[in-house]
Amino acid sequence: MPKPVAEEEFGGFPCVACGKAFKDFERLAEEVIFLEKCSHVVCKECLTEQINLSYPDVKCLADGCENKLQNIEIRTVLGDDAFWKLEDALCQKALEGEQNLVKCKCGNLIELIKGKVYYDIKNNEGKQINKVAAKHMSEYRVRCPECQNNFCSSCKEEPYHLGETCAQFKRNKEKKKCRFCGANLRNEKVNHCSKRACKNEAKKCCGSFLDCGHPCYGYNNERVHAPCLHEDCVAKDERATTLGDNSESYCSVCYVQGLGEKSVIQLACKHVFHMDCIRTRLHKRWDGLAISLKYAFCPNCNQWMEAPGHDWLETKVKEARELEGKIMEKCLLRGKHEGLDHDERLKDPKSEYFENLAKFAFDHFNYYECYECKDPYFGGHR
């Protein structure tokens, strides 16, 4: 049986290009690569230089070896980010040399072939497109066979701007739109069009335009504007503005209309709702007879509602907090009278009621509002 080679006798793995020997087994995978087809050992430093010079036709650096490196080997040497940058550069070079090639966002290269002109196509509003738009569509509309994405090969807009040329689309996109129906505005001093339904809704809404150029989605005579709900503005910084909600998102109180279809209000927790939905919620207060203060909490995150600058909301929430204070005082006295102060949960540090008799009693008693004086009174156990 052959004797094992002593560590000091091992000469390491020499690179076939520079001859440098690599002995550190722990770092071997970081420094060299063993080529699969020819079994040659090449250091990553030498291969990186060769890849940058001759990609995509990269061959083994050993003399006389015609082995061509596989993509997985090149990715191992460069890393994913550098590899895909190299791929993008190669595709861009191919696109510059071939006017009839276009690249989809999925990476697929598509050959442009002019299609037949169809004049009976209808746009998104159900209207027949004109001849100029039909010819533009036959030349520039592309559908990727890999991901089924459709886009304009000229301006790269996705999805394709059906019924408009690139110039028309750009011009219309830059125009200010009615905040309710999305129609282009002739009078850019207001943020709604002349349709009766839009004009009626506009009476309840803020008429200002924000710094970004989009209409304000707030309500009439508000002192503090909500952030822009246009999808382009929300996409720039979702977490810092509206937690990702835009004008197309449904109001999570009514779940009937999008936020952009009615005036909105943003709470301090950044959640956005229809102003009418929040106002109705605060005026209606609780359902049923027993008092519940959940109406004054954010429907999404269950915190007390706060909206600095919106006095009507702050007033209603203040009333709810005062009512809670009255109930808590009565709960403390009633809890001692009912013997709840002897409950073991009040002595358990792991319990949510630890040393908090008022909260424990609040969650176990029902209180009702007096019809005459509006003060809460005890109504039994829950």
C-alpha positions as CSV (number, residue, x, y, z in Angstrom):
1,M,0.0,0.0,0.0
2,P,1.5,3.4,-1.0
3,K,2.5,5.8,1.7
4,P,0.6,9.1,1.9
5,V,2.5,12.1,0.5
6,A,3.7,14.4,3.3
7,E,2.3,17.9,3.3
8,E,5.7,19.5,2.8
9,E,6.4,17.2,-0.2
10,F,3.2,18.3,-2.0
11,G,4.1,20.9,-4.7
12,G,0.5,22.2,-5.1
13,F,-1.6,22.6,-8.3
14,P,0.3,24.7,-10.9
15,C,-1.7,27.0,-13.3
16,V,-1.1,25.9,-16.9
17,A,-0.8,29.6,-17.9
18,C,1.4,31.4,-15.4
19,G,2.9,28.3,-13.6
20,K,2.0,29.5,-10.2
21,A,1.4,26.6,-7.7
22,F,-1.6,26.7,-5.3
23,K,-1.2,24.7,-2.1
24,D,-3.8,26.1,0.3
25,F,-6.6,23.6,0.1
26,E,-9.0,25.9,2.0
27,R,-8.7,28.7,-0.6
28,L,-8.2,26.4,-3.6
29,A,-11.8,26.9,-5.0
30,E,-11.4,30.7,-4.7
31,E,-8.1,30.8,-6.6
32,V,-8.2,28.1,-9.4
33,I,-10.7,26.2,-11.5
34,F,-10.5,22.6,-12.8
35,L,-11.8,22.6,-16.4
36,E,-14.3,19.8,-16.9
37,K,-13.5,18.6,-20.4
38,C,-9.7,18.8,-20.5
39,S,-9.0,18.6,-16.7
40,H,-6.5,21.4,-16.9
41,V,-6.0,23.6,-13.8
42,V,-6.1,27.4,-14.5
43,C,-6.0,30.2,-12.0
44,K,-8.9,32.5,-12.0
45,E,-6.7,35.6,-12.4
46,C,-5.4,34.3,-15.8
47,L,-8.8,33.2,-16.9
48,T,-10.4,36.5,-16.0
49,E,-8.0,38.3,-18.3
50,Q,-8.6,35.9,-21.1
51,I,-12.4,36.0,-20.7
52,N,-12.3,39.8,-21.0
53,L,-10.2,39.6,-24.1
54,S,-12.0,36.9,-26.1
55,Y,-15.5,36.3,-24.7
56,P,-17.6,34.4,-25.8
57,D,-15.0,32.3,-27.6
58,V,-12.8,31.5,-24.5
59,K,-10.4,28.6,-24.8
60,C,-8.2,26.8,-22.3
61,L,-4.9,28.5,-21.8
62,A,-2.8,25.2,-21.9
63,D,-0.6,25.0,-25.0
64,G,-2.3,23.1,-27.8
65,C,-5.6,22.6,-25.9
66,E,-8.6,23.5,-28.0
67,N,-11.2,23.0,-25.2
68,K,-13.7,25.8,-25.2
69,L,-14.9,27.0,-21.7
70,Q,-18.6,26.3,-20.8
71,N,-20.8,29.2,-19.6
72,I,-21.0,27.7,-16.1
73,E,-17.2,27.8,-15.9
74,I,-17.1,31.4,-17.0
75,R,-19.7,32.3,-14.4
76,T,-17.7,30.5,-11.7
77,V,-14.7,32.6,-12.6
78,L,-16.4,36.0,-12.9
79,G,-19.3,35.7,-10.6
80,D,-23.0,36.2,-11.6
81,D,-23.0,40.0,-11.7
82,A,-19.9,40.3,-13.9
83,F,-21.0,37.5,-16.2
84,W,-24.4,39.0,-16.9
85,K,-22.8,42.4,-17.6
86,L,-20.6,40.7,-20.1
87,E,-23.7,39.0,-21.7
88,D,-25.5,42.4,-21.8
89,A,-22.5,44.0,-23.5
90,L,-22.4,41.2,-26.1
91,C,-26.1,41.5,-26.8
92,Q,-25.8,45.3,-27.2
93,K,-23.0,44.9,-29.6
94,A,-25.1,42.4,-31.6
95,L,-28.0,44.8,-31.6
96,E,-25.8,47.7,-32.8
97,G,-24.6,45.6,-35.8
98,E,-28.0,44.2,-36.6
99,Q,-30.8,46.7,-37.1
100,N,-33.5,44.0,-37.3
101,L,-32.8,42.6,-33.8
102,V,-34.4,43.7,-30.6
103,K,-33.8,42.5,-27.0
104,C,-36.7,41.6,-24.6
105,K,-36.4,42.3,-20.9
106,C,-36.2,38.5,-20.4
107,G,-32.9,38.5,-22.4
108,N,-34.3,36.9,-25.5
109,L,-33.2,38.4,-28.9
110,I,-36.0,38.8,-31.3
111,E,-35.8,39.3,-35.1
112,L,-38.0,42.2,-36.3
113,I,-40.3,41.3,-39.2
114,K,-42.8,43.8,-40.5
115,G,-46.3,42.4,-40.1
116,K,-49.5,42.9,-41.9
117,V,-51.4,46.2,-41.4
118,Y,-54.7,45.7,-39.7
119,Y,-57.1,48.7,-39.7
120,D,-59.9,47.1,-37.6
121,I,-57.9,47.1,-34.4
122,K,-59.5,48.9,-31.4
123,N,-57.6,50.7,-28.6
124,N,-58.1,50.3,-24.9
125,E,-61.1,52.6,-24.9
126,G,-62.9,50.5,-27.6
127,K,-62.3,53.0,-30.4
128,Q,-60.8,52.0,-33.8
129,I,-57.2,53.1,-34.3
130,N,-56.3,55.4,-37.2
131,K,-54.2,54.4,-40.2
132,V,-51.0,56.0,-39.0
133,A,-51.2,54.1,-35.7
134,A,-52.1,50.8,-37.5
135,K,-49.0,51.1,-39.7
136,H,-46.8,52.0,-36.7
137,M,-48.2,48.9,-34.9
138,S,-47.3,46.6,-37.8
139,E,-43.7,47.8,-37.8
140,Y,-42.8,48.2,-34.1
141,R,-45.1,46.1,-31.9
142,V,-43.2,43.0,-30.7
143,R,-44.4,40.0,-28.7
144,C,-41.6,37.9,-27.1
145,P,-42.2,34.2,-27.8
146,E,-40.4,33.3,-24.6
147,C,-42.2,35.4,-21.9
148,Q,-45.1,36.7,-24.0
149,N,-44.3,40.3,-23.1
150,N,-45.4,42.8,-25.7
151,F,-43.6,46.1,-26.2
152,C,-42.6,48.8,-28.7
153,S,-39.3,48.1,-30.4
154,S,-38.8,51.8,-31.1
155,C,-39.4,53.5,-27.7
156,K,-39.2,50.3,-25.6
157,E,-42.6,51.1,-23.9
158,E,-44.2,48.2,-22.2
159,P,-46.9,47.2,-22.9
160,Y,-47.2,48.5,-26.5
161,H,-49.0,51.9,-26.7
162,L,-51.9,50.6,-28.8
163,G,-53.5,53.3,-31.0
164,E,-50.7,55.8,-30.8
165,T,-47.3,56.4,-32.4
166,C,-44.3,56.8,-30.1
167,A,-44.4,60.6,-30.5
168,Q,-48.2,60.7,-29.7
169,F,-47.7,58.4,-26.7
170,K,-44.9,60.6,-25.3
171,R,-46.9,63.7,-25.8
172,N,-50.0,62.3,-24.2
173,K,-48.0,60.8,-21.3
174,E,-46.6,64.2,-20.5
175,K,-50.0,65.9,-20.5
176,K,-51.8,66.4,-17.2
177,K,-54.7,63.9,-16.7
178,C,-58.1,64.0,-15.1
179,R,-57.6,62.3,-11.7
180,F,-60.9,60.5,-12.0
181,C,-61.2,59.2,-15.6
182,G,-57.6,59.7,-16.9
183,A,-58.6,61.8,-19.9
184,N,-56.2,64.5,-21.1
185,L,-56.9,68.0,-19.6
186,R,-57.5,71.0,-21.8
187,N,-57.5,73.3,-18.9
188,E,-54.4,72.4,-16.9
189,K,-55.3,74.8,-14.1
190,V,-57.7,72.2,-12.7
191,N,-57.1,68.5,-12.1
192,H,-60.4,67.1,-13.5
193,C,-62.1,67.1,-16.9
194,S,-65.5,68.6,-17.9
195,K,-67.5,65.4,-17.6
196,R,-70.4,65.8,-15.2
197,A,-69.5,62.8,-13.0
198,C,-65.9,64.1,-12.7
199,K,-67.0,67.6,-11.9
200,N,-69.4,66.4,-9.2
201,E,-66.7,64.3,-7.6
202,A,-64.2,67.2,-7.9
203,K,-66.3,69.4,-5.6
204,K,-65.2,67.1,-2.7
205,C,-61.6,66.9,-3.7
206,C,-58.4,69.0,-3.6
207,G,-57.8,70.9,-6.8
208,S,-54.1,71.3,-6.5
209,F,-51.2,69.8,-8.5
210,L,-48.3,68.4,-6.5
211,D,-44.6,69.3,-7.2
212,C,-44.3,66.2,-9.4
213,G,-47.0,67.5,-11.8
214,H,-49.6,64.9,-10.8
215,P,-53.0,65.9,-9.3
216,C,-53.4,65.8,-5.5
217,Y,-55.6,63.0,-4.4
218,G,-56.6,64.7,-1.2
219,Y,-59.9,66.3,-0.3
220,N,-61.2,69.9,-0.7
221,N,-59.8,72.6,1.7
222,E,-57.3,70.2,3.3
223,R,-54.3,71.8,5.0
224,V,-51.9,68.9,4.5
225,H,-51.7,67.1,1.2
226,A,-51.3,63.3,0.9
227,P,-48.3,62.1,-1.1
228,C,-48.7,61.5,-4.8
229,L,-50.5,58.2,-5.6
230,H,-49.4,58.0,-9.2
231,E,-47.8,54.7,-9.8
232,D,-44.6,56.3,-11.2
233,C,-44.1,58.4,-8.1
234,V,-45.0,55.5,-5.7
235,A,-42.5,53.2,-7.4
236,K,-39.6,55.6,-6.7
237,D,-39.9,55.1,-2.9
238,E,-42.7,52.8,-1.9
239,R,-41.9,52.3,1.8
240,A,-41.2,56.0,2.5
241,T,-44.4,57.4,1.0
242,T,-47.5,55.1,0.9
243,L,-46.2,51.7,1.8
244,G,-46.7,50.7,-1.8
245,D,-50.3,51.8,-2.3
246,N,-51.0,53.7,-5.4
247,S,-54.1,55.2,-7.2
248,E,-55.1,51.7,-8.4
249,S,-55.0,50.1,-4.9
250,Y,-58.3,49.4,-3.3
251,C,-59.3,51.3,-0.2
252,S,-59.1,48.7,2.6
253,V,-62.2,50.0,4.4
254,C,-64.7,49.8,1.5
255,Y,-62.9,47.5,-0.9
256,V,-65.1,48.9,-3.7
257,Q,-63.1,51.6,-5.4
258,G,-59.5,52.4,-6.0
259,L,-57.9,55.1,-4.0
260,G,-57.6,57.4,-7.0
261,E,-61.4,57.4,-7.6
262,K,-62.2,59.4,-4.5
263,S,-60.5,61.9,-2.2
264,V,-58.1,60.3,0.2
265,I,-56.4,60.9,3.6
266,Q,-53.1,59.6,4.8
267,L,-52.7,58.7,8.5
268,A,-49.4,59.1,10.4
269,C,-48.7,55.4,10.0
270,K,-48.6,56.1,6.2
271,H,-51.7,54.0,5.4
272,V,-54.0,55.7,2.9
273,F,-57.8,55.5,2.8
274,H,-60.8,57.2,1.2
275,M,-61.5,60.3,3.3
276,D,-65.3,59.5,3.2
277,C,-64.6,55.9,4.4
278,I,-62.6,57.2,7.4
279,R,-65.1,60.0,8.2
280,T,-68.0,57.6,8.1
281,R,-66.1,55.1,10.3
282,L,-65.4,57.8,12.9
283,H,-69.0,59.2,12.9
284,K,-70.7,55.8,13.0
285,R,-68.3,54.6,15.8
286,W,-69.1,51.1,16.9
287,D,-71.5,48.5,15.7
288,G,-74.1,47.1,18.1
289,L,-74.8,48.3,21.7
290,A,-71.6,47.5,23.6
291,I,-68.9,50.1,23.2
292,S,-65.9,49.2,21.1
293,L,-63.1,51.7,20.4
294,K,-61.7,49.9,17.3
295,Y,-63.3,52.5,15.1
296,A,-60.7,55.0,16.1
297,F,-57.8,52.6,15.2
298,C,-56.1,52.3,11.8
299,P,-57.9,49.5,9.9
300,N,-54.6,48.1,8.6
301,C,-52.1,48.3,11.5
302,N,-54.5,48.6,14.5
303,Q,-52.8,51.7,16.0
304,W,-54.7,54.8,17.2
305,M,-55.4,57.0,14.2
306,E,-53.3,60.1,13.9
307,A,-53.3,62.7,11.1
308,P,-51.7,66.0,12.0
309,G,-53.2,68.8,10.1
310,H,-56.6,67.1,9.8
311,D,-58.5,68.6,12.7
312,W,-61.8,66.9,12.2
313,L,-60.1,63.5,12.5
314,E,-57.9,64.5,15.5
315,T,-61.1,65.7,17.3
316,K,-62.9,62.4,16.8
317,V,-60.0,60.4,17.9
318,K,-59.5,62.6,21.0
319,E,-63.2,61.9,21.9
320,A,-62.5,58.2,21.6
321,R,-59.4,58.4,23.9
322,E,-61.4,60.4,26.5
323,L,-64.1,57.7,26.4
324,E,-61.4,55.1,26.9
325,G,-60.1,56.9,29.9
326,K,-63.6,57.0,31.5
327,I,-64.1,53.3,30.8
328,M,-60.7,52.4,32.2
329,E,-61.4,54.2,35.5
330,K,-64.7,52.3,35.9
331,C,-63.0,49.0,34.9
332,L,-60.5,49.4,37.7
333,L,-63.2,49.9,40.3
334,R,-65.5,47.2,38.9
335,G,-62.6,44.8,38.5
336,K,-61.8,45.0,42.2
337,H,-65.5,44.7,43.1
338,E,-65.8,41.6,41.0
339,G,-62.6,40.1,42.4
340,L,-60.7,40.1,39.2
341,D,-57.7,41.5,41.0
342,H,-57.0,38.0,42.4
343,D,-56.7,36.4,38.9
344,E,-53.4,34.5,38.4
345,R,-52.8,36.2,35.1
346,L,-52.2,39.5,36.8
347,K,-49.2,37.9,38.6
348,D,-47.7,36.1,35.6
349,P,-44.8,38.1,34.0
350,K,-45.5,36.3,30.7
351,S,-49.1,37.4,30.6
352,E,-50.3,40.4,28.6
353,Y,-52.3,41.4,31.7
354,F,-49.3,41.3,34.2
355,E,-50.0,43.9,36.9
356,N,-52.5,45.6,34.6
357,L,-56.0,45.1,36.2
358,A,-57.6,48.0,34.1
359,K,-56.7,46.3,30.8
360,F,-57.8,42.9,32.1
361,A,-61.2,44.2,33.2
362,F,-61.5,46.3,30.0
363,D,-61.2,43.1,27.9
364,H,-63.6,41.1,30.1
365,F,-66.4,43.7,30.7
366,N,-69.0,45.2,28.4
367,Y,-69.8,48.9,28.7
368,Y,-72.6,50.8,27.1
369,E,-73.2,54.5,26.4
370,C,-76.0,56.2,28.3
371,Y,-78.5,57.7,25.9
372,E,-79.0,60.8,28.1
373,C,-75.6,61.8,29.5
374,K,-73.4,59.8,27.0
375,D,-71.3,58.4,29.9
376,P,-70.4,54.7,29.8
377,Y,-72.0,52.3,32.3
378,F,-71.3,48.7,33.2
379,G,-73.2,46.1,31.2
380,G,-72.0,42.7,32.4
381,H,-69.2,40.3,31.5
382,R,-68.3,39.5,27.9
